[in-house]
Amino acid sequence: MIQRSSRRKKTVRYKVKLKATAAASQVVSAFGLFVGIFLITIFFILFQWKNVKIHNYLEEIDKLHQEVLVLNAETGRLESIRNELIRQVPRLAEERFKMKVPEEAPRKITVSARKLAKYGREK
Protein backbone atom coordinates (compact mmCIF):
# COMPACT_ATOMS: atom_id res chain seq x y z
CA MET A 1 0.00 0.00 0.00
CA ILE A 2 2.76 2.35 0.65
CA GLN A 3 3.90 2.06 -2.90
CA ARG A 4 0.46 2.78 -4.26
CA SER A 5 0.01 5.92 -2.22
CA SER A 6 3.47 7.20 -3.12
CA ARG A 7 2.73 6.45 -6.77
CA ARG A 8 -0.57 8.18 -6.42
CA LYS A 9 1.09 11.16 -4.75
CA LYS A 10 3.57 11.37 -7.60
CA THR A 11 0.75 11.31 -10.16
CA VAL A 12 -1.16 13.95 -8.26
CA ARG A 13 1.96 16.11 -7.97
CA TYR A 14 2.62 15.68 -11.69
CA LYS A 15 -0.97 16.68 -12.55
CA VAL A 16 -0.78 19.70 -10.21
CA LYS A 17 2.50 20.75 -11.83
CA LEU A 18 0.93 20.41 -15.29
CA LYS A 19 -2.10 22.47 -14.30
CA ALA A 20 0.08 25.10 -12.60
CA THR A 21 2.28 25.29 -15.69
CA ALA A 22 -0.79 25.62 -17.93
CA ALA A 23 -2.24 28.34 -15.68
CA ALA A 24 1.07 30.23 -15.64
CA SER A 25 1.28 29.88 -19.41
CA GLN A 26 -2.23 31.32 -19.75
CA VAL A 27 -1.36 34.24 -17.47
CA VAL A 28 1.79 34.94 -19.48
CA SER A 29 -0.19 34.69 -22.73
CA ALA A 30 -2.87 37.06 -21.42
CA PHE A 31 -0.23 39.51 -20.23
CA GLY A 32 1.55 39.28 -23.60
CA LEU A 33 -1.74 39.92 -25.39
CA PHE A 34 -2.42 42.92 -23.13
CA VAL A 35 1.07 44.35 -23.75
CA GLY A 36 0.68 43.82 -27.50
CA ILE A 37 -2.67 45.59 -27.63
CA PHE A 38 -1.28 48.36 -25.43
CA LEU A 39 1.73 48.88 -27.74
CA ILE A 40 -0.47 48.90 -30.84
CA THR A 41 -2.71 51.50 -29.19
CA ILE A 42 0.28 53.67 -28.26
CA PHE A 43 1.69 53.48 -31.80
CA PHE A 44 -1.72 54.36 -33.25
CA ILE A 45 -2.04 57.37 -30.94
CA LEU A 46 1.47 58.55 -31.85
CA PHE A 47 0.72 58.12 -35.56
CA GLN A 48 -2.48 60.15 -35.24
CA TRP A 49 -0.68 62.79 -33.16
CA LYS A 50 1.92 63.10 -35.92
CA ASN A 51 -0.85 63.56 -38.50
CA VAL A 52 -2.53 66.23 -36.38
CA LYS A 53 0.79 68.08 -35.99
CA ILE A 54 1.40 67.90 -39.75
CA HIS A 55 -2.11 69.26 -40.38
CA ASN A 56 -1.50 72.14 -37.95
CA TYR A 57 1.81 72.97 -39.60
CA LEU A 58 0.20 72.95 -43.05
CA GLU A 59 -2.51 75.33 -41.83
CA GLU A 60 0.15 77.64 -40.39
CA ILE A 61 2.07 77.52 -43.69
CA ASP A 62 -1.11 78.45 -45.57
CA LYS A 63 -1.75 81.39 -43.24
CA LEU A 64 1.82 82.61 -43.65
CA HIS A 65 1.56 82.22 -47.43
CA GLN A 66 -1.61 84.34 -47.43
CA GLU A 67 0.17 86.93 -45.28
CA VAL A 68 3.07 87.02 -47.76
CA LEU A 69 0.61 87.61 -50.61
CA VAL A 70 -1.04 90.47 -48.70
CA LEU A 71 2.34 92.01 -47.89
CA ASN A 72 3.47 91.70 -51.53
CA ALA A 73 0.29 93.46 -52.66
CA GLU A 74 0.88 96.23 -50.09
CA THR A 75 4.50 96.56 -51.24
CA GLY A 76 3.36 96.91 -54.84
CA ARG A 77 0.81 99.57 -53.88
CA LEU A 78 3.40 101.53 -51.89
CA GLU A 79 5.95 101.28 -54.73
CA SER A 80 3.41 102.68 -57.18
CA ILE A 81 2.72 105.58 -54.78
CA ARG A 82 6.48 106.14 -54.41
CA ASN A 83 7.02 106.13 -58.17
CA GLU A 84 4.14 108.57 -58.63
CA LEU A 85 5.68 110.89 -56.02
CA ILE A 86 9.11 110.63 -57.64
CA ARG A 87 7.54 111.84 -60.88
CA GLN A 88 5.41 114.59 -59.31
CA VAL A 89 7.85 116.17 -56.85
CA PRO A 90 10.24 117.69 -59.42
CA ARG A 91 7.34 119.02 -61.50
CA LEU A 92 5.61 120.54 -58.46
CA ALA A 93 8.91 121.99 -57.21
CA GLU A 94 9.37 123.78 -60.53
CA GLU A 95 5.77 125.00 -60.72
CA ARG A 96 5.19 126.12 -57.15
CA PHE A 97 8.62 127.06 -55.83
CA LYS A 98 10.46 127.87 -59.09
CA MET A 99 13.14 125.30 -58.26
CA LYS A 100 15.27 123.66 -60.92
CA VAL A 101 16.04 119.95 -60.86
CA PRO A 102 19.72 119.18 -61.53
CA GLU A 103 20.52 117.00 -64.54
CA GLU A 104 23.12 114.94 -62.69
CA ALA A 105 23.02 113.36 -59.26
CA PRO A 106 24.82 115.04 -56.34
CA ARG A 107 28.40 113.98 -55.74
CA LYS A 108 30.27 113.26 -52.56
CA ILE A 109 32.01 116.17 -50.97
CA THR A 110 35.12 115.42 -48.98
CA VAL A 111 35.91 117.64 -46.02
CA SER A 112 39.15 117.54 -44.08
CA ALA A 113 39.05 116.60 -40.42
CA ARG A 114 40.33 120.05 -39.39
CA LYS A 115 37.55 121.89 -41.18
CA LEU A 116 34.98 119.48 -39.82
CA ALA A 117 36.27 119.97 -36.27
CA LYS A 118 36.32 123.74 -36.76
CA TYR A 119 32.76 123.67 -38.02
CA GLY A 120 31.75 121.54 -35.04
CA ARG A 121 33.27 124.04 -32.58
CA GLU A 122 31.56 127.01 -34.20
CA LYS A 123 28.14 125.48 -33.85
C-alpha positions in Angstrom: 0.0 0.0 0.0 2.8 2.4 0.6 3.9 2.1 -2.9 0.5 2.8 -4.3 0.0 5.9 -2.2 3.5 7.2 -3.1 2.7 6.4 -6.8 -0.6 8.2 -6.4 1.1 11.2 -4.7 3.6 11.4 -7.6 0.8 11.3 -10.2 -1.2 14.0 -8.3 2.0 16.1 -8.0 2.6 15.7 -11.7 -1.0 16.7 -12.5 -0.8 19.7 -10.2 2.5 20.7 -11.8 0.9 20.4 -15.3 -2.1 22.5 -14.3 0.1 25.1 -12.6 2.3 25.3 -15.7 -0.8 25.6 -17.9 -2.2 28.3 -15.7 1.1 30.2 -15.6 1.3 29.9 -19.4 -2.2 31.3 -19.7 -1.4 34.2 -17.5 1.8 34.9 -19.5 -0.2 34.7 -22.7 -2.9 37.1 -21.4 -0.2 39.5 -20.2 1.5 39.3 -23.6 -1.7 39.9 -25.4 -2.4 42.9 -23.1 1.1 44.3 -23.8 0.7 43.8 -27.5 -2.7 45.6 -27.6 -1.3 48.4 -25.4 1.7 48.9 -27.7 -0.5 48.9 -30.8 -2.7 51.5 -29.2 0.3 53.7 -28.3 1.7 53.5 -31.8 -1.7 54.4 -33.3 -2.0 57.4 -30.9 1.5 58.5 -31.8 0.7 58.1 -35.6 -2.5 60.1 -35.2 -0.7 62.8 -33.2 1.9 63.1 -35.9 -0.8 63.6 -38.5 -2.5 66.2 -36.4 0.8 68.1 -36.0 1.4 67.9 -39.7 -2.1 69.3 -40.4 -1.5 72.1 -37.9 1.8 73.0 -39.6 0.2 72.9 -43.0 -2.5 75.3 -41.8 0.1 77.6 -40.4 2.1 77.5 -43.7 -1.1 78.5 -45.6 -1.8 81.4 -43.2 1.8 82.6 -43.7 1.6 82.2 -47.4 -1.6 84.3 -47.4 0.2 86.9 -45.3 3.1 87.0 -47.8 0.6 87.6 -50.6 -1.0 90.5 -48.7 2.3 92.0 -47.9 3.5 91.7 -51.5 0.3 93.5 -52.7 0.9 96.2 -50.1 4.5 96.6 -51.2 3.4 96.9 -54.8 0.8 99.6 -53.9 3.4 101.5 -51.9 5.9 101.3 -54.7 3.4 102.7 -57.2 2.7 105.6 -54.8 6.5 106.1 -54.4 7.0 106.1 -58.2 4.1 108.6 -58.6 5.7 110.9 -56.0 9.1 110.6 -57.6 7.5 111.8 -60.9 5.4 114.6 -59.3 7.9 116.2 -56.8 10.2 117.7 -59.4 7.3 119.0 -61.5 5.6 120.5 -58.5 8.9 122.0 -57.2 9.4 123.8 -60.5 5.8 125.0 -60.7 5.2 126.1 -57.1 8.6 127.1 -55.8 10.5 127.9 -59.1 13.1 125.3 -58.3 15.3 123.7 -60.9 16.0 119.9 -60.9 19.7 119.2 -61.5 20.5 117.0 -64.5 23.1 114.9 -62.7 23.0 113.4 -59.3 24.8 115.0 -56.3 28.4 114.0 -55.7 30.3 113.3 -52.6 32.0 116.2 -51.0 35.1 115.4 -49.0 35.9 117.6 -46.0 39.1 117.5 -44.1 39.0 116.6 -40.4 40.3 120.1 -39.4 37.6 121.9 -41.2 35.0 119.5 -39.8 36.3 120.0 -36.3 36.3 123.7 -36.8 32.8 123.7 -38.0 31.7 121.5 -35.0 33.3 124.0 -32.6 31.6 127.0 -34.2 28.1 125.5 -33.9 
